[in-house]
Amino acid sequence: MSEVYDVVVVGGGPAGLSAALNLARARRRVLVLDGNRPRHAATLLSHGFLTRDGIPPLDLRRIGREEVAGYENAEVQFALVQSVTRAEDGFRVVAQGVRGEPDRDVVTTSIVIATGITETLPALQNMRAFYGTDLHSCVECDGFEKADAPLAFFGESDDLAEWALLIAQWSDDLIVFTNGADVLPADEEARLGAAGISVERREIAELAGGREGFTGVVLADGTTVPRTAGFVRPAWAAKLDFLADLGVETDGEGLVVVDGWGRTSVAGVYAAGDITPPGPQQLIVAAGAGARVARALNRDRAGVQA
Ligand SMILES: Cc1cc2nc3c(=O)[nH]c(=O)nc-3n(C[C@H](O)[C@H](O)[C@H](O)COP(=O)(O)OP(=O)(O)OC[C@H]3O[C@@H](n4cnc5c(N)ncnc54)[C@H](O)[C@@H]3O)c2cc1C
């Protein structure tokens, strides 16, 4: 016999845990299954979460798990969900335990998808060594600590100009490194130039630095451009293979399409956080979305308006 829950929350980041907390408080029987691969694990401190500014991200999640698990009708477990399929009166969820925790095979009436997104950084030598300390991807999260520094911005996508203009709000010494990619047409480069932002198109050999941190960009021709910090435009992906059987609608980016309350195209399936459009957001935004989806789910179950 499978165990039966009111709600299974897939993903234990701020979106999933916030949904679970509010659903537990609504006396729903809740199970959170978390693969424990947070996107922000590379970083030492999280910023911008009111009352938690500067908290280590793993502490934020641990406190969240403890708060949810403090309710006797809620469980939080490390497990990677392998499949969600239709079952009588709901869904069957199969998960593989991680970090020594057991596999799970449960039945639930409702699902909250809060699996976040994964990111791929440009393939630059030593990028990983400095990512999360000197190099970041979220300027709203980490720009303040890098204010007025000589900044690098790395990216190879079509939206570099928009990103660069935003980053320049934190420093007037910004160089965009395209690593030889065919991006930033002349009109966009001119727009950046007018804003005091330089563009370096030569290929990159490696990022320089050591224990002292990131110190500059070594170009393929041997030139070193001194820099002390920077930002990077990753590529993002939504990994939703485990949902394939349900036919949940996704957008062109592979993100789960939701209404204003987090309802997906499939009745009983909800989504919150970075896995919903527009994708990468912030911790407090994800947590807020989790609380909102909990309200809608609970009211839908009660048959009253959200
Ligand atoms: C390097 C970095 C630094 C950041 N710094 C900040 C900051 O300072 N301030 C800020 O506000 N925001 C910051 N962010 C953004 C913030 O981390 C995200 O917006 C936020 O974590 C999104 O929350 P989420 O709950 O939607 O997803 P996540 O936090 O990504 O959590 C999703 C969880 O779901 C799990 N999961 C995925 N698939 C499955 C599955 N099949 N089964 C079970 N579990 C699964 C993952 O392992 C993960 O634990 C940063 C992001 C990065 C990458």
The ligand as an SDF file (V2000), in Angstrom:
LIG
                    3D

 53 58  0  0  0  0  0  0  0  0999 V2000
   24.9020   31.6290   -7.4200 C   0  0  0  0  0  0  0  0  0  0  0  0
   23.5430   32.1750   -7.0690 C   0  0  0  0  0  0  0  0  0  0  0  0
   23.4280   33.1290   -6.0590 C   0  0  0  0  0  0  0  0  0  0  0  0
   22.1770   33.6310   -5.7220 C   0  0  0  0  0  0  0  0  0  0  0  0
   22.1020   34.5630   -4.7320 N   0  0  0  0  0  0  0  0  0  0  0  0
   20.8970   35.0480   -4.3810 C   0  0  0  0  0  0  0  0  0  0  0  0
   20.8050   36.0450   -3.3650 C   0  0  0  0  0  0  0  0  0  0  0  0
   21.8090   36.4710   -2.7800 O   0  0  0  0  0  0  0  0  0  0  0  0
   19.5600   36.5330   -3.0680 N   0  0  0  0  0  0  0  0  0  0  0  0
   18.4330   36.1050   -3.7070 C   0  0  0  0  0  0  0  0  0  0  0  0
   17.3530   36.5720   -3.3780 O   0  0  0  0  0  0  0  0  0  0  0  0
   18.5100   35.1580   -4.6800 N   0  0  0  0  0  0  0  0  0  0  0  0
   19.7040   34.6300   -5.0200 C   0  0  0  0  0  0  0  0  0  0  0  0
   19.7750   33.6930   -6.0150 N   0  0  0  0  0  0  0  0  0  0  0  0
   18.5420   33.2450   -6.6710 C   0  0  0  0  0  0  0  0  0  0  0  0
   17.8300   32.2000   -5.7940 C   0  0  0  0  0  0  0  0  0  0  0  0
   18.7610   31.2210   -5.3860 O   0  0  0  0  0  0  0  0  0  0  0  0
   16.6900   31.5550   -6.5620 C   0  0  0  0  0  0  0  0  0  0  0  0
   15.8580   32.5450   -7.1190 O   0  0  0  0  0  0  0  0  0  0  0  0
   15.8610   30.6850   -5.6160 C   0  0  0  0  0  0  0  0  0  0  0  0
   16.6680   29.7150   -4.9950 O   0  0  0  0  0  0  0  0  0  0  0  0
   14.7180   30.0140   -6.3590 C   0  0  0  0  0  0  0  0  0  0  0  0
   14.0270   29.2220   -5.4460 O   0  0  0  0  0  0  0  0  0  0  0  0
   13.2180   27.9220   -5.9050 P   0  0  0  0  0  0  0  0  0  0  0  0
   12.6300   27.3670   -4.6580 O   0  0  0  0  0  0  0  0  0  0  0  0
   12.3210   28.2500   -7.0360 O   0  0  0  0  0  0  0  0  0  0  0  0
   14.3130   26.9280   -6.5120 O   0  0  0  0  0  0  0  0  0  0  0  0
   15.6630   26.3470   -5.8620 P   0  0  0  0  0  0  0  0  0  0  0  0
   16.1400   27.1670   -4.7250 O   0  0  0  0  0  0  0  0  0  0  0  0
   16.5820   26.1570   -7.0160 O   0  0  0  0  0  0  0  0  0  0  0  0
   15.2290   24.9540   -5.2670 O   0  0  0  0  0  0  0  0  0  0  0  0
   14.7840   23.9130   -6.1090 C   0  0  0  0  0  0  0  0  0  0  0  0
   15.0630   22.6140   -5.4010 C   0  0  0  0  0  0  0  0  0  0  0  0
   14.3780   21.5740   -6.1110 O   0  0  0  0  0  0  0  0  0  0  0  0
   15.2330   20.4530   -6.1540 C   0  0  0  0  0  0  0  0  0  0  0  0
   14.8350   19.5790   -7.2660 N   0  0  0  0  0  0  0  0  0  0  0  0
   15.0390   19.7770   -8.5970 C   0  0  0  0  0  0  0  0  0  0  0  0
   14.5260   18.7310   -9.2960 N   0  0  0  0  0  0  0  0  0  0  0  0
   14.0170   17.8690   -8.3730 C   0  0  0  0  0  0  0  0  0  0  0  0
   13.3720   16.6050   -8.4720 C   0  0  0  0  0  0  0  0  0  0  0  0
   13.1410   16.0080   -9.6630 N   0  0  0  0  0  0  0  0  0  0  0  0
   12.9960   15.9810   -7.3200 N   0  0  0  0  0  0  0  0  0  0  0  0
   13.2170   16.5740   -6.1100 C   0  0  0  0  0  0  0  0  0  0  0  0
   13.8180   17.7770   -5.9700 N   0  0  0  0  0  0  0  0  0  0  0  0
   14.2120   18.4090   -7.0980 C   0  0  0  0  0  0  0  0  0  0  0  0
   16.6300   21.0390   -6.2960 C   0  0  0  0  0  0  0  0  0  0  0  0
   17.6080   20.0910   -5.8940 O   0  0  0  0  0  0  0  0  0  0  0  0
   16.5320   22.2250   -5.3360 C   0  0  0  0  0  0  0  0  0  0  0  0
   16.8940   21.8560   -4.0270 O   0  0  0  0  0  0  0  0  0  0  0  0
   21.0210   33.1830   -6.3890 C   0  0  0  0  0  0  0  0  0  0  0  0
   21.1200   32.2180   -7.4010 C   0  0  0  0  0  0  0  0  0  0  0  0
   22.3850   31.7300   -7.7450 C   0  0  0  0  0  0  0  0  0  0  0  0
   22.4980   30.7180   -8.8310 C   0  0  0  0  0  0  0  0  0  0  0  0
  1  2  1  0
  2  3  1  0
  2 52  2  0
  3  4  2  0
  4  5  1  0
  4 50  1  0
  5  6  2  0
  6  7  1  0
  6 13  1  0
  7  8  2  0
  7  9  1  0
  9 10  1  0
 10 11  2  0
 10 12  1  0
 12 13  2  0
 13 14  1  0
 14 15  1  0
 14 50  1  0
 15 16  1  0
 16 17  1  0
 16 18  1  0
 18 19  1  0
 18 20  1  0
 20 21  1  0
 20 22  1  0
 22 23  1  0
 23 24  1  0
 24 25  2  0
 24 26  1  0
 24 27  1  0
 27 28  1  0
 28 29  2  0
 28 30  1  0
 28 31  1  0
 31 32  1  0
 32 33  1  0
 33 34  1  0
 33 48  1  0
 34 35  1  0
 35 36  1  0
 35 46  1  0
 36 37  1  0
 36 45  1  0
 37 38  2  0
 38 39  1  0
 39 40  1  0
 39 45  2  0
 40 41  1  0
 40 42  2  0
 42 43  1  0
 43 44  2  0
 44 45  1  0
 46 47  1  0
 46 48  1  0
 48 49  1  0
 50 51  2  0
 51 52  1  0
 52 53  1  0
M  END
$$$$
